[in-house]
Amino acid sequence: MKKHLLLFAVVCLCFAQGLNAQGQRKYEVGASGSWGFSMGKTWSNNYAFDLYGGYKFNGHLSAGLGIGYINYFGRKDLPSGDANIYVDTKQYHAFRPYVYAKYDFLPEKKWTPYVSVRVGGAFFSASQLMYRYQGKVESGMMYGSIPAEYEYLLTDSAHPLSVKNNVFAALDLGASLHVGKKGSKFSFGISADLQPVKFEYGNSSASRINFTIGPKVGFTF
Protein backbone atom coordinates (compact mmCIF):
# COMPACT_ATOMS: atom_id res chain seq x y z
CA MET A 1 0.00 0.00 0.00
CA LYS A 2 2.85 2.43 0.79
CA LYS A 3 4.38 1.76 -2.65
CA HIS A 4 1.01 2.47 -4.27
CA LEU A 5 0.72 5.71 -2.30
CA LEU A 6 4.19 6.83 -3.41
CA LEU A 7 3.47 5.93 -7.02
CA PHE A 8 0.22 7.89 -6.89
CA ALA A 9 2.11 10.94 -5.60
CA VAL A 10 4.75 10.76 -8.37
CA VAL A 11 2.12 10.39 -11.09
CA CYS A 12 0.13 13.33 -9.68
CA LEU A 13 3.18 15.59 -9.57
CA CYS A 14 4.27 14.71 -13.12
CA PHE A 15 0.72 15.19 -14.39
CA ALA A 16 0.43 18.58 -12.70
CA GLN A 17 3.74 19.77 -14.13
CA GLY A 18 2.65 18.74 -17.61
CA LEU A 19 -0.60 20.65 -17.28
CA ASN A 20 1.13 23.75 -15.96
CA ALA A 21 3.61 23.67 -18.80
CA GLN A 22 0.71 23.74 -21.25
CA GLY A 23 -1.01 26.55 -19.35
CA GLN A 24 -4.12 24.45 -18.69
CA ARG A 25 -6.17 24.85 -15.52
CA LYS A 26 -8.92 22.27 -15.91
CA TYR A 27 -7.26 19.85 -13.49
CA GLU A 28 -5.81 20.15 -10.01
CA VAL A 29 -3.43 17.99 -7.97
CA GLY A 30 -2.60 18.61 -4.35
CA ALA A 31 -1.30 17.38 -0.99
CA SER A 32 -2.25 18.29 2.58
CA GLY A 33 -1.56 17.47 6.19
CA SER A 34 -3.74 17.84 9.28
CA TRP A 35 -3.83 17.34 13.03
CA GLY A 36 -7.05 16.30 14.76
CA PHE A 37 -8.03 16.87 18.40
CA SER A 38 -10.63 14.47 19.80
CA MET A 39 -14.06 15.91 20.50
CA GLY A 40 -15.47 12.66 21.93
CA LYS A 41 -15.67 11.28 25.46
CA THR A 42 -12.56 9.14 24.96
CA TRP A 43 -9.18 10.43 23.84
CA SER A 44 -8.14 9.59 20.27
CA ASN A 45 -6.16 12.40 18.61
CA ASN A 46 -4.72 11.86 15.13
CA TYR A 47 -2.54 13.18 12.34
CA ALA A 48 -3.26 12.65 8.65
CA PHE A 49 -1.82 13.17 5.14
CA ASP A 50 -3.74 13.35 1.86
CA LEU A 51 -2.96 13.24 -1.87
CA TYR A 52 -5.71 14.11 -4.33
CA GLY A 53 -6.45 15.02 -7.93
CA GLY A 54 -9.57 16.36 -9.57
CA TYR A 55 -11.30 18.20 -12.39
CA LYS A 56 -12.15 21.92 -12.22
CA PHE A 57 -15.64 22.43 -13.66
CA ASN A 58 -15.26 26.21 -13.40
CA GLY A 59 -13.52 28.78 -11.22
CA HIS A 60 -15.64 27.81 -8.22
CA LEU A 61 -16.27 24.04 -8.27
CA SER A 62 -13.87 21.10 -8.47
CA ALA A 63 -14.21 17.38 -7.67
CA GLY A 64 -12.05 14.28 -7.80
CA LEU A 65 -10.39 11.37 -6.02
CA GLY A 66 -7.85 11.11 -3.25
CA ILE A 67 -6.11 8.77 -0.85
CA GLY A 68 -5.21 9.57 2.73
CA TYR A 69 -3.25 8.10 5.63
CA ILE A 70 -4.48 8.64 9.20
CA ASN A 71 -2.85 7.59 12.47
CA TYR A 72 -4.77 7.52 15.76
CA PHE A 73 -2.75 7.73 18.96
CA GLY A 74 -4.93 5.22 20.79
CA ARG A 75 -8.36 4.54 22.23
CA LYS A 76 -9.04 4.42 25.94
CA ASP A 77 -11.58 2.65 28.12
CA LEU A 78 -12.91 -0.17 25.96
CA PRO A 79 -15.09 -2.70 27.82
CA SER A 80 -13.30 -5.56 29.59
CA GLY A 81 -16.01 -7.29 31.63
CA ASP A 82 -14.26 -6.40 34.89
CA ALA A 83 -14.95 -3.21 36.85
CA ASN A 84 -11.26 -2.81 37.75
CA ILE A 85 -9.76 -3.57 34.34
CA TYR A 86 -9.60 -0.93 31.61
CA VAL A 87 -8.64 -1.82 28.05
CA ASP A 88 -6.70 0.61 25.84
CA THR A 89 -5.43 0.29 22.28
CA LYS A 90 -2.02 1.23 21.05
CA GLN A 91 -1.71 3.41 17.96
CA TYR A 92 -3.71 2.22 14.95
CA HIS A 93 -3.80 3.63 11.45
CA ALA A 94 -5.66 3.38 8.15
CA PHE A 95 -5.38 4.17 4.45
CA ARG A 96 -8.53 5.92 3.24
CA PRO A 97 -9.48 6.30 -0.46
CA TYR A 98 -12.20 8.90 -1.01
CA VAL A 99 -14.06 11.20 -3.36
CA TYR A 100 -14.19 14.94 -2.74
CA ALA A 101 -15.89 18.12 -3.88
CA LYS A 102 -14.57 21.62 -3.26
CA TYR A 103 -16.11 25.06 -3.73
CA ASP A 104 -14.06 28.29 -3.89
CA PHE A 105 -16.17 31.36 -3.11
CA LEU A 106 -13.93 34.12 -4.56
CA PRO A 107 -11.65 32.48 -7.15
CA GLU A 108 -10.65 35.82 -8.70
CA LYS A 109 -9.27 37.16 -5.39
CA LYS A 110 -5.77 36.56 -4.01
CA TRP A 111 -7.36 35.03 -0.88
CA THR A 112 -10.38 32.84 -1.52
CA PRO A 113 -12.49 31.12 1.18
CA TYR A 114 -13.38 27.50 0.43
CA VAL A 115 -15.42 24.57 1.67
CA SER A 116 -14.60 20.94 0.87
CA VAL A 117 -16.36 17.64 1.56
CA ARG A 118 -14.67 14.19 1.56
CA VAL A 119 -16.39 10.81 1.78
CA GLY A 120 -14.70 7.41 1.53
CA GLY A 121 -13.69 4.12 3.14
CA ALA A 122 -11.04 3.17 5.73
CA PHE A 123 -8.71 0.16 5.68
CA PHE A 124 -7.23 -0.23 9.16
CA SER A 125 -4.20 -2.16 10.34
CA ALA A 126 -4.28 -4.48 13.36
CA SER A 127 -2.78 -3.45 16.70
CA GLN A 128 -2.47 -4.79 20.24
CA LEU A 129 -4.30 -4.27 23.51
CA MET A 130 -3.05 -2.76 26.74
CA TYR A 131 -4.80 -3.60 30.03
CA ARG A 132 -4.80 -1.19 32.99
CA TYR A 133 -5.72 -2.77 36.33
CA GLN A 134 -6.77 -0.23 38.92
CA GLY A 135 -7.35 -1.22 42.52
CA LYS A 136 -6.37 -0.62 46.13
CA VAL A 137 -3.67 -2.05 48.37
CA GLU A 138 -3.37 -1.80 52.14
CA SER A 139 -0.30 0.09 53.31
CA GLY A 140 0.73 -0.92 56.82
CA MET A 141 1.60 1.94 59.15
CA MET A 142 1.83 2.33 62.87
CA TYR A 143 -1.66 3.83 63.03
CA GLY A 144 -3.29 1.15 60.86
CA SER A 145 -3.76 0.35 57.20
CA ILE A 146 -4.39 3.12 54.66
CA PRO A 147 -5.79 2.22 51.23
CA ALA A 148 -3.66 3.43 48.32
CA GLU A 149 -4.51 3.54 44.60
CA TYR A 150 -2.31 1.68 42.15
CA GLU A 151 -2.43 0.47 38.57
CA TYR A 152 -0.24 -1.55 36.23
CA LEU A 153 -0.07 -2.00 32.46
CA LEU A 154 -0.07 -5.33 30.65
CA THR A 155 0.29 -5.68 26.89
CA ASP A 156 -1.70 -8.60 25.50
CA SER A 157 0.20 -9.93 22.47
CA ALA A 158 -1.83 -13.16 22.38
CA HIS A 159 -5.07 -11.39 21.46
CA PRO A 160 -4.38 -8.84 18.71
CA LEU A 161 -6.86 -6.07 18.19
CA SER A 162 -8.91 -6.10 15.00
CA VAL A 163 -10.20 -2.73 13.76
CA LYS A 164 -12.96 -3.15 11.20
CA ASN A 165 -13.02 -1.15 7.98
CA ASN A 166 -15.68 1.51 7.81
CA VAL A 167 -16.76 4.62 5.94
CA PHE A 168 -15.76 8.14 6.97
CA ALA A 169 -16.79 11.71 6.20
CA ALA A 170 -14.91 14.98 6.58
CA LEU A 171 -15.62 18.69 6.19
CA ASP A 172 -12.85 21.23 5.50
CA LEU A 173 -13.24 25.01 5.88
CA GLY A 174 -10.57 27.61 5.23
CA ALA A 175 -8.97 30.01 2.78
CA SER A 176 -6.50 29.61 -0.10
CA LEU A 177 -3.68 31.97 -1.10
CA HIS A 178 -2.98 32.16 -4.87
CA VAL A 179 0.72 31.97 -5.78
CA GLY A 180 2.21 32.31 -9.25
CA LYS A 181 0.24 32.76 -12.45
CA LYS A 182 -0.94 29.22 -13.14
CA GLY A 183 -3.45 28.58 -10.38
CA SER A 184 -1.23 27.15 -7.62
CA LYS A 185 -2.55 27.75 -4.09
CA PHE A 186 -1.57 27.35 -0.47
CA SER A 187 -4.53 26.46 1.75
CA PHE A 188 -5.03 27.03 5.47
CA GLY A 189 -8.08 25.79 7.31
CA ILE A 190 -9.82 23.57 9.82
CA SER A 191 -10.82 19.97 9.21
CA ALA A 192 -13.63 18.08 11.01
CA ASP A 193 -13.37 14.29 10.62
CA LEU A 194 -16.01 11.66 11.53
CA GLN A 195 -14.71 8.08 11.54
CA PRO A 196 -16.82 5.21 12.97
CA VAL A 197 -14.77 2.16 14.00
CA LYS A 198 -15.45 -1.25 15.49
CA PHE A 199 -12.86 -2.92 17.72
CA GLU A 200 -12.81 -6.70 18.15
CA TYR A 201 -10.54 -8.43 20.69
CA GLY A 202 -10.89 -11.85 22.27
CA ASN A 203 -14.59 -12.41 22.99
CA SER A 204 -15.30 -8.68 23.23
CA SER A 205 -16.17 -5.96 20.75
CA ALA A 206 -16.91 -2.25 20.93
CA SER A 207 -18.11 0.33 18.44
CA ARG A 208 -16.87 3.91 18.71
CA ILE A 209 -17.01 7.12 16.68
CA ASN A 210 -13.79 9.10 16.33
CA PHE A 211 -14.77 12.75 15.92
CA THR A 212 -11.82 15.14 15.61
CA ILE A 213 -11.31 18.80 14.68
CA GLY A 214 -7.98 20.47 13.97
CA PRO A 215 -5.82 22.61 11.68
CA LYS A 216 -5.07 21.62 8.09
CA VAL A 217 -2.58 23.00 5.54
CA GLY A 218 -2.06 22.06 1.91
CA PHE A 219 -0.77 22.99 -1.52
CA THR A 220 -2.59 22.63 -4.83
CA PHE A 221 -0.94 22.75 -8.27
N, C-alpha and C positions, 0 to 999 in steps of 0.2 A: 504493500500500500504506500509506503514512503517513497519507493521508486516511482510509482505512478504519480504521486503528488509532485515530485520534482520534475518529472517529464511534462506534466501539465503546466507547471510554471514556466519552463523553458519555451514550450510551444506558444504560450500566451505572450511572453515577452517578444519573441521573434515576430509573431503575428502583428503585435502592436507597432513595432518598429517599421514593419513593411507598410502598414496603413499610414503611419505618420509621414513616411518618405513620399507617399503618393498624395499627401494632403487630404486624405479622406477622413471623415469624422462620423461615419455611420456605425462604427463599432467602438467598444470600449473594453479595456482589460485593466484589472486593478488588483491590489493586495491591501490587506488591512490587518491590524492587530487590536485586541481589546482585553480589558480586565473587568471581571464581573464580581460584584459584592453581593452576597446572598441576602435576599429579602425574606426568606422563609424562617420557620421556627428552628430549623437545624442548620448548622454552619456548613456551607459547601461553596466557597469562593472558586473562581476559575480564571484561567487565561485562555485566549483563543487566537488563531490565525486563519485568515481566509484568502483564497485566490478565486477570482471570478472573471467572467467575460460575457459580454452581452451586446445587443443591438440597440442603437439609438433611433427610436421612431421619429423623434423631433428634438428640438432643443430642451424640452421639458422631460419627456418620458423615455426610459430605457428599461430593458428586461433581459434576463439571461440565466446562465448556469454558474454554479460555483462549487467549491469543495473547501471544507473547513476542518481544522483540528482543534479540539477543545480538551483541556485537562482540568479535572476537578480535584481539589486538594483533599477531599475526603468527605465522608458522611457520618454524622454522629447519631448515637442513640437509636439504633435499629432494635427491634424486639428480640429478646433472647429466651423468654419463658421463665426467667428468674428475676425476682425483684432487685437483687443485688448485682446482677451482671448486666453490663451495658456493652453493646456490640458496635464497633466503629469499622469503617472501611479505610484502607489506605487510599492513595491517589488512584484514580481511574480516569481513562480518557477515551475519546471516540473520534472517528473520522465521520464527517457529516456532509454528504452531497445535498445540494438544494437548488431551488429556483428562486429568483429574486425579481423584484420590480422596484424601480427608483424614480422619484419625481423631483426635479429641480424647479424651484419656484421662480427664480430670477436668473435664467441662464445667460443673459446679456450683461449682467453685473460682474464685477471682479469677485465679490463675495456673494454666493448664492445659497440660501437655505435649502435643505433637502429632507425628504422622508423616504425611507426604504423598508421594504418588507421581505423577509426570507422565510421560506418554508421547506422542510426537507426531512430526511431520515438520519438516524444515528447508529453507527456500528461500533459498539463498545468493546474494549479489551477486558479480560478477566483480571481480578486482583485477589487480595487476601483479606482475611478478617483480623481484627484486633479486639480482644476482650478486655474490658475494664471491670474488675471486681471491687466493689466498694462496700466496706463493712466497718465494724468496730472491734477494737481489741481492748482488753483491760490492762491498764498500766499500774503495776503495784507501787504504792507509795506508803509512807509511814502513816498517813491519815486515811488509807483505804484505796480502793481501785477507782480510777478515773477513766471513763471511756474515751478513746481517741479514734479519729477517722483515719482510714488508710485505704489505699487502692494499689493494685498492681496491674501490669499490662501483660497479655499473653497473645502472641501471634499464632493463629491456627493455620498451619500450612497444609494440614490434611484435608481441610474443607475449603477449597478455593471459592471465592465469590464469583457468581455469575451475574452480569448486568445485562438485562435484556435490551435488544434494539428497540427503538421507539422513534416516533416523529418529534419534531421540534418546530417552534416558531419564534421569530425574532423581529423586533421593530427598532430601526435606527433613526435617530433625529440629530441634525447638526447643520453645519455650513461648510461649503467648499470654497477654496481659494484658487482661482485660475492662475496658472503659471505658463509662460511661453505663449506661442501663437497657434498651437495646434490642438487645443482642448485639454491639455493635461491639468490635473487638479489635485491639490492636497485637501483632505477632508478631516474635520474635527467634529466629534459628536458624542452622543450617549447611546448605548445599546442596551435594550431590555430583552432578555433571553428566557424563554419558557421551555424547559426540557423535562418531560415526564420520564421516569426510570423505574424499573422493577428489579430489585435485588433478590437473588435466590442463593441460599447457603444452608447446607445440611438439610434438615427437614423444615426450615423456616423460609419465609419470603416476606417482602415488604415493598410496597409501592410508594414512591415519593415524587414530588414535583420540585425540580431545581428552578427557582426563579431568581435571576440575578440582574443587576443594573450596574453599569460602569462606563468609563470613558473608552472611546474608540478612535483610532487615527488610521488614515489610509492614503493611498496614492493611486490615481487613475490615469492611464495613458489615453 
